[in-house]
Amino acid sequence: MTNKRSAGLLVFREASGPAAPGAETGVEVLLGHMGGPYWAHRDEGGWAIPKGEYGEDEAPLDAARREFTEEIGLPPPEGPYLPLGEARMPGGKQVVIWAVRADLDPALMVPGTFTMEWPPRSGRVEEFPELDRVAWFDPETARVKLIPSQVTFLERLFTLLQG
């Protein structure tokens, strides 16, 4: 188990068109497709809430806002921030997420990057985007696209909005 902690922002907006018959909410959520070679050909289960790790000396919400800028390349939306709580991921990392209402244009994204040896054991270091694209999804689609361990945050948001 790990002691690592991550914080992130789940951005949501009013759906652009009328809600589908039987739709549970009239919102869409902004998700990012994970960058790098391991995720390049994976769509379902390959998207995530923009988030990142933080240390003892940083407040979780401050970290969520910082990580949003690092991963998306845009300033974080202004609040109010709705706490969606914490969840432990399969690898043991503790994740805390806030939801915030905003309407961002995915075309404006300028992703942060990371480096890794690629191909493995080649001795070559390549640079990859943290997120290779972002997009808006309705609740039903978001549940399929999002990595399974983060779906709990979607459910918490939808419950809160239906309130």
Order of alpha helices (4+ residues) and beta strands (2+ residues): beta-beta-beta-beta-alpha-beta-beta-beta-beta-beta-alpha-alpha
